[in-house]
Amino acid sequence: MNKKTLGFKLVDMLYIAMMIIPIGFGIALKVLTTPLSEGISIAGAKIYFTLSMPVQNLPITESQVNSAIVIISALFLCLYLTHGIKGGIWLKRHHFAELIVEKSTSLVVNSMGEYFKSFAPFIAAILGLSGFSSLITLFGLFPPTSDINIVAGWAILVFVLITYYKMKCGPIEYAKSFANPVLMAPLNIISEIATPVSMAFRHYGNVLSGSVISVLVAAGLQGLSNIVFGALPGFLGNFPFLQVGLPAILSIYFDIFSGCLQAYIFAMLTMLYISGGFPLELYNERKKKKALKCEI
């Protein structure tokens, strides 16, 4: 059954609209809240307003709003890609959705093992959220991955999962892992704490540095263009000839390639840290012992 009814098409249009509207809202909000300025402007996420809280005030920033935009748009993209599967309508986009599931599952199984096969949706979510958060710069919006608070939140979530799986064999075994060997215990503890810190700063630093380099190069090319072509008559003297082309190439690298690469690296580190810290053999032995005790 491949026939699309009017109702089906209307739902499709709704999903597409809900993918576009949040991005349009973000662009409009940026235009309305960004004052006119001249020259280079490199700043962090704007603070829109602050909520009064009992312990500490909560600022609502540009990175938080843009993160919500990415999540909403990604949600409706997923709904659009899978719309009609349960109803027996098979479309070309369903092949793409199936490909995403297959590749995510294959990546998780190959990197973490069969035991962690159920992690595929989580890893796919990390890849999508991180990748789209960097690609949102293509619409002129502030990338949430350039805010250490956002990326640190992801890293802390991953660290909680790492600790959970390391403690699968009990807190005693987890504590023993730091004393292997005993003399290295202080360094092992520091290494454990450094895991989320390194994950956060690696992702944040690479994305932020790319944005800063792109702005500096674009500004430098504008100044060089004024020096070289400033003597030309009329508007030609003010036209930034040297800004045509090269900033776009840099954007392809820093915004697209580097952003997607950092998403892949963050996902790979997540898989390696979780699977590498989980004592699977010891966990299976513990389960067997529990099963034998229950039988007795």
N, C-alpha and C positions, 0 to 999 in steps of 0.2 A: 504493500500500500504506500504510494508516494504522492497521492493527491493532497494538496494543501488547501484547506478550507479558508474562507474569509476570516473566521475567528483565529485560525492558526497564524495567518499573515499579520493580523492585528497584534497578536502577542509578540511575534517576531519584531514588529516595528516598535513596540513598547520596550523590548529588551535593548534594541539598538539605541533608542532615544535615551534610555537610562544609562547607557555606556557613555554617551556624548554629553548629556546635561551636566554631570558633575565636573567634567573637564571645562566646559563652558563657564560654569559657576566659578571655578578656580581662576580662570583667565580674567573674568569680569572683576572678581574680588581683588586680584593683583593690580589691575589697571586702576581701580577706584581708590586703593589704599597706598599706591606708590607715588610719592611726590615727584615732580619734574626735577631732574638733576642733570648736570653737565659733567663730563669726564668719567673717570673710572669709578665704579661703585661696587665694592666687594663687601658684602655684609651677610650676617647669618639670618636665620629665620625671623621674620617680623612677629612681634607679639600683638595680637589683635585685641585681647582683653584679658583680665585676670579675675579668677573666681576666688572669693574669700573662703578659706578652709580653716578648720580648727587648729591644725598643727602648722601648716605652711600654705601660703596662697598658691593656687594652681594657674599658671599662665597658659592661655590657649594660643598656640603659636602657628605660624604658617606651615611648619613641617607636620604638625598634628592634623591640620585641616587637609593638607595635600595627601597625607597617609589615608585619611578617610575617603578622599576622592579616589585614590588608587584602589582601595578595597571595594568600594561600591561599584566602580567601573569593572573591576575584575570579576566581581560576583555576577553581574549581569552578562558579562562576556561568557562565563561558564554556563549560565542559564540559556543563553542563546545557542551555544555550541551543542548543548544536550537536549534542546527543545525538540520534542517529537519522537524521541527514542522509545519511550514507554508506550506511545500511541501506535507504534508500528510503522511510523513514517521514517524512512531511511534516506538521509540527504548527504551531500558531499561534505558538509561541515562535520557530520558525525564521524567520518573517517579521520578528520583532524583531531577530534576529541578522543577517539580511540587510540590514535597515535601517541597523544600526550600521555594517556594512561599506560600504554605499553612501554614507552620509553622511560617513564618515571619508575615503573615497577622494575624494569630491567636494570636501571641505574642503581636502585636501592639494593636489589638482590646481589648484583655484582660487587657492590662496594661494602655492604653490611652483612650479607648472608641471608639465607632463606628465612631465618628466625624473625628478621626485621622487615619482612615483606609488607606488613601492614603500615609501615612508615611511608609508603609511596605518596599518599595524599599530603602528608605533612611536608615532605621534601619538595613536592610539586608546588605547594603553597609558598614555601620559602623562596624557590626560584622565581615564581610569578611575582610575589610581593616585592622582592628585592629588585628584580629586573625592571618591572613597571615603574617602581619608585625612582629609578635612575633615568628611565626613558621619558619620564614626564617633563624633563627639561626641554624636549623637542617642542613642547607647547609653550615654552617660556616660563614655566612654573618652577618654583624652588624644589629641588629634589630632596625628599625626606632622608635619603641616605647620606646627605651632606650635614645632617644633624646628629651629633654623637649620642644624644638622648634617645633617638629612635633606634639606632643600630645597637646601642647598649641594651635596650629593652629586649631586642631579639636575642642578643648574646646571653643575657641572664636567663631567658626562657630555655635556651639550649643547655646552659650550665645546669639548670634544675633537672633536665632530662638526663644529662650525663651522670649527675650525682645519683639520681634515682636508679639507673641501671647498674651503676657501680655498687649500690647497696642492695642489689637483688639477692645477694648471698648473705646478707645480714650486716649490721653496723660494725661488728667485730672484724669481719673479713675486710671491710672497707678501711677500717683504721689500720689494719695490718699492712695494707698495700702501701701506706706511706713510709713504713719502716723496712722497705726492701730495696737496698740494705739499710741498716739502722742509721749509719752515719749520714745517709742522704735524706733522712726524714725532713729536716728543715727545708731543703731545696725542693723536695717533693711536694711539700705543703704550699710553698711559694709558686711552684709550677701549676698546681691545681687552681690557685686563685688567679694566676695570670692567664688562664685559658679564656675566660670571657672577655678579659681586658684586651688581649691580643686580637681576638676575633672582631671586637667592636672597632678598635682603632685601625686595624688593617682595612676593613671595609670603608669606614668613614674617611680615613685619610686618603685612600686612592680616589674615591669619588670627588671629594672636596678639592684635592690638588688638581684634578682634571678640569674642574670648573674654573678655578683660579687661573690656571695656565691659559685656558681658552679666552678669558676676559683680558688678560694681560697682552696676549698676542694680538687680539683684535684691536685693542687700544694702541698698541705699538704700530700696527700696520696703518691705522688711521693717521697717526702723527707722521709716519714716514711718507705716506701718500701726500700729505699736505706739503711736505718739504720738496718732494720730487715734482709733483704736478701743480703746486700752488701758483705757479706763474701763468698757468693756462687762463684764457679769458673766460669771463662769465661763470656759470655754475660748474664748468669743468674743473676750475681750480679748487672748488670745495668738494668735488665728488671723490669719495674714498675708493679709488680704483684698486688699490692693493688689498682692500678688504673683500673684494669679490673672489669667491672661490676657496681660498685657503681656510678661513674660519669654518666654512661648511665641511671641509675635509677633516679639520680638527674635531668638529662636532660629531662626525661619523665615528671617529676613534674614541673620543672621551665619553660621549653620551651613549653611543650604541654599543660598540665593541667592548670598551672598558667596563661599562655598566653591567652588561650581560656576563662578562668574564668574572667580575667581582661577585655577582649573584651565584655563579657556578662554584666559585671558590668557597664562598660562605656555606653553600649547601654541602659541598664535599667535606669541608672541615667538620660540619655538624655530624655527618654520617661516620666519619673516621673517629671522631672523639667518642661518640656514643657506642659504636660497635667495638672500638679498641679498648674502651674501659670496662666493657661488660664481660665478666669471666664466665663464658657460656659453658665450658666443660665443668667448672666447679658448680655452676648453677644446676646443670643436669644431674650431677652426682648427688647434690643436696635433695633434688626432687625424688630421685630413686630411693634415697635413705628414708625420706618422709613416707613414701609409698609403702616401703617394707614395714615401717613401724605401724602404719595404719592396718596392714594385713595381719600383723601379729596381735 
